[in-house]
């Protein structure tokens, strides 16, 4: 992968293609705060578009060479989802306009700061959000760029006045290799994004390259419990300075004596080189969040933030948007929404809900994301979904992929049927899902809308339908 630096000399106006995405909208906000003129376009009007238009950033629906005449940008930035033969992108190149990918632009901001980069197949958004909250609470006022919206600050990016920058680094297309952190965090190494990585070995190779990007004097913080991370430590071509975290005393940092709170939340003792520093209480739930919080503890300690300051800030962390986010409920039914789109993520969500609501039935409304991922991981999805008491399976959300012959949600649903799951429904049209959900839902159910597509809208509709009576406000935050 050829990496090139961006020269911002003479750049006044930056145009972002794909500005409606979580990552690009955050970059747009940062560039605006840095004093650049910013415009953007996207194929549809998504949730994050409101964030950029509220910041007085011009937005256009669709891609067109006309945008180059309208805005006369000095630099065009685009996402990996936009093909290289895109008409607007080709026009920019033919006119001699500078062109760069999002990661190149973000790394130009990141690499001139004390960069704290969070990488990993799962958990990046929550871990980077926790670190950002701790640094903010310690008065360090970091610059933040996160791939999902942080509930506590109401946005996914902000320009801080301090020297630090916390960024979620995306491995999905190898773009995290543009970044050179002073502190890097690797939450796990797993096979995903099968349209880019043909197998696990190719993922491992990419992460191995990433570990070589540390600045001089930098350090990598890794979750030792993850099999992929352990293999990375064994097989990496070049040794790199690191600290590990996990359960108990076998790692540099550990979590012990975990207690799960009924209705949500978890507390645990933090060990540093086997010595107890004290207990941390989280409002969010799940073993995966214990690990995410432990990573934040390690980073905070490296920055000489007192442990009590870390505890005080993590206690009030309410999670990131669409990470097991509470949407509403009635007397007997609670509805949560989660972004999980990999079998491991869905399994962690089910486990967290089971720990928080023992004895209650778990009802998953699952929307597979991408044909390639569904084809590669259908059996694992079926195995994980079988752990839920009730399942409604939606059609595949294509994202930017064309259909693949023979790849439908039935690849997941058929094994569930054969396993004898007694409360399972597979719908051929998304608009038919509500009837299936209402036919299966009962008092006491915890309903989870899960997937990286538009399944989250289903939760809002469901709440209105099951709550003909008053919806009771709740404050439980499970998080993810």
ABEGO torsion letter per residue (X at the ends): XBBBBBBABGBABBBBBGAABAAAAAAAAAAAAAGBBBBBBBABBBAAAAAAAAAGBBBBBEBBAAAAAAAGBABBBBBAABBAABAAAAAAAAAGBBBBBAAAAAAAAAAABBBBBBBEABGAAAAAAAAAAAAAAAGAGBBBBBABBBAAAGBABBBBABABBBBBBBAAAGAAAABBBABBBBABBBBBGAAABABAAAAAAAAAAAAAABBBGBBBBBBAABAAAAAAAAABABBBBBBBBEBEAABABBBBGBBBBBGEEBBBBBBBGGBBAEBBBBABBEAAAAAAAAAAAAAAAAAGBBAAAAAAAAAABAEBBGBGBBAEBBAABBBBBBABABAAAAAAAAAAAAAABBGBBBBBBBBBBEAAAAAAAAAAAAAAAAABABBBBBBBBAEABBBBBGBBAAAAAAAAAAAGBABBBBBABAAAAAAAAAAABBBGBBBBBBEABAAAAAAAAAAAAABABBBBBBABBAEX
